Amino acid sequence: MTAAAERPGPGIVPAPGRAVRAAAVLGALGLLAFAAVNVSFEAGDRFATGSTAAYADGLSVMNWLVVALKLLGAAVLLLSLRTPSRAGGSALTTLLLWGAFAVFSLYALGSIGEAIAMLLGWAGGPGRIDAAGIGYVLAMTAFAGAFGATAVSCSHRTGWRRVPIALGVLGAPVLLAGILVLAPALLVALGVMPAL
């Protein structure tokens, strides 16, 4: 087959490359595995005893929210592999891919910053850094990479649409604030858990 025959015609969206497909599938599988960990927390009543017992109901709500977001992320990664029927593709898929990329990137960078602060003795000490924490940061970085690769591929294949990309990237800090600050504050206000 000649190079000209392999190129899609005008208005036809090419399929993602093999590396992008692998990144999306591995990222989705990783998110499903992480969601399963959260489900196991609920099955084992992880939050019902010890220092978190007073917050068990609120932590359970937050835990299920995280499960839903992980499942949504896995679905978005897999949906990004479909070939849209026309150039321009799905603005929602573009927005969600870039938003997830930005969320995981911010989360990974924040965790790396926290680790540096620990190493320097500014926040706790180096003894608080353990293998589980390092693995978690590496996973967040890998998820950022998976979403970044699929976001770039999707945008390249369907046309670089600035508004969904900007809304996704700029919406990431809002989403993080909602998950880390607003949702717990709402749970406290509703009496689901005591003040932090």
C-alpha positions in Angstrom: 0.0 0.0 0.0 1.4 3.4 -0.9 1.7 6.3 1.6 -1.1 8.2 -0.3 -3.4 5.2 0.0 -2.8 5.0 3.8 -3.7 8.7 4.4 -7.3 9.4 5.1 -9.2 11.6 2.8 -10.5 15.1 3.7 -13.0 15.1 6.5 -12.0 11.6 7.6 -10.5 11.2 11.0 -7.6 8.7 11.3 -7.5 6.1 14.0 -5.1 6.6 16.9 -1.6 5.1 16.7 -0.6 1.9 18.5 1.3 3.7 21.3 -1.7 5.9 22.0 -4.1 2.9 22.1 -1.7 1.2 24.5 -1.5 4.3 26.7 -5.3 4.6 26.8 -6.0 0.9 27.5 -3.3 0.7 30.2 -4.5 4.0 31.8 -8.1 2.7 31.8 -7.0 -0.6 33.3 -5.0 1.3 36.0 -7.9 3.5 36.8 -10.2 0.4 37.1 -7.6 -1.2 39.5 -7.5 2.0 41.6 -11.3 2.1 41.7 -11.3 -1.5 42.9 -9.0 -0.5 45.7 -11.5 2.2 46.8 -14.4 -0.4 46.6 -12.3 -2.7 48.8 -12.0 0.1 51.3 -15.8 0.2 51.6 -16.1 -3.6 51.7 -13.6 -3.8 54.5 -15.0 -0.8 56.6 -11.6 0.8 56.4 -12.8 4.1 57.7 -15.1 2.8 60.5 -12.4 2.2 63.1 -9.4 4.1 64.5 -8.7 7.7 64.1 -11.0 8.1 61.1 -14.1 6.6 62.8 -15.8 10.0 63.4 -15.4 10.8 59.7 -16.4 7.4 58.4 -19.7 8.6 56.7 -18.0 11.6 55.0 -15.0 9.5 54.0 -17.4 6.9 52.5 -19.1 9.6 50.4 -15.8 11.0 49.2 -14.5 7.4 48.5 -17.5 6.7 46.3 -17.1 10.1 44.5 -13.5 9.1 43.7 -14.7 5.7 42.4 -17.1 7.4 40.1 -14.4 9.8 38.8 -12.0 6.9 38.2 -14.7 5.0 36.3 -15.4 8.1 34.3 -11.7 8.6 33.5 -11.4 5.0 32.3 -14.5 5.4 30.1 -13.1 8.7 28.6 -9.7 7.0 27.8 -11.5 4.2 26.0 -14.0 6.5 24.2 -11.1 8.6 23.0 -10.0 5.6 20.9 -13.1 5.6 18.8 -12.9 7.3 15.4 -15.3 10.2 15.2 -17.5 10.2 12.1 -16.2 13.6 11.0 -13.2 15.9 11.6 -14.0 18.1 14.5 -14.9 15.1 16.7 -16.4 15.3 20.1 -15.8 18.6 22.0 -16.8 16.8 25.2 -14.2 14.1 24.8 -11.5 16.7 24.1 -12.5 18.7 27.1 -12.5 15.7 29.4 -9.2 14.4 28.2 -7.4 17.7 28.6 -9.2 18.3 32.0 -8.1 14.9 33.3 -4.6 15.4 32.0 -4.4 18.7 33.9 -5.9 17.3 37.1 -3.5 14.4 37.2 -0.6 16.6 36.3 -1.4 19.1 39.1 -1.9 16.2 41.5 1.4 14.7 40.6 3.3 18.0 40.7 1.7 18.8 44.1 2.7 15.4 45.5 6.2 15.8 44.2 6.4 19.3 45.8 5.2 17.8 49.0 7.8 15.1 48.9 10.5 17.7 48.3 9.2 19.7 51.3 9.5 16.5 53.4 13.0 15.8 52.2 14.0 19.3 53.1 12.3 19.0 56.5 9.8 21.8 55.8 6.8 19.4 56.1 7.4 16.5 58.4 10.5 14.7 57.6 12.0 12.3 55.0 10.8 9.4 57.2 7.3 10.0 56.1 8.1 9.1 52.5 7.5 5.4 51.9 7.2 2.9 49.0 3.4 3.3 48.9 3.6 7.1 48.6 6.3 6.8 45.9 4.1 4.3 44.0 1.1 6.6 44.3 3.0 9.5 42.9 4.4 7.4 40.0 0.8 6.2 39.3 -0.5 9.8 39.2 2.3 10.7 36.8 1.6 7.7 34.6 -2.1 8.6 34.5 -1.1 12.2 33.5 1.0 10.7 30.7 -1.8 8.4 29.5 -4.3 11.3 29.4 -1.8 13.6 27.9 -0.9 11.2 25.1 -4.6 10.6 24.3 -5.5 14.3 24.6 -2.8 15.3 22.1 -3.7 12.4 19.8 -7.4 13.1 19.9 -6.8 16.8 19.3 -4.4 16.1 16.5 -6.8 13.7 14.8 -10.0 15.8 15.2 -8.6 19.3 14.9 -7.1 21.4 17.6 -10.2 23.0 19.2 -9.1 25.7 21.5 -12.2 26.2 23.6 -12.6 22.6 24.8 -8.9 22.4 25.5 -8.8 25.6 27.4 -12.0 24.7 29.4 -10.5 21.3 30.2 -7.1 22.7 31.4 -8.6 25.7 33.2 -11.3 23.6 34.8 -8.9 21.2 36.4 -8.0 23.5 39.4 -11.8 24.1 39.9 -12.4 20.3 39.9 -9.5 19.7 42.4 -10.8 22.5 44.6 -14.3 20.9 44.5 -13.0 17.5 45.4 -10.5 18.5 48.1 -12.2 21.6 49.6 -15.8 22.1 48.6 -17.1 18.5 48.9 -15.7 18.0 52.4 -17.1 21.4 53.5 -20.5 20.5 52.1 -20.4 17.2 54.0 -19.6 19.1 57.2 -22.4 21.6 56.5 -24.9 18.8 55.9 -23.8 17.1 59.2 -22.5 14.0 57.5 -19.2 14.4 59.3 -17.7 16.6 61.9 -15.6 19.6 61.1 -12.0 18.8 60.1 
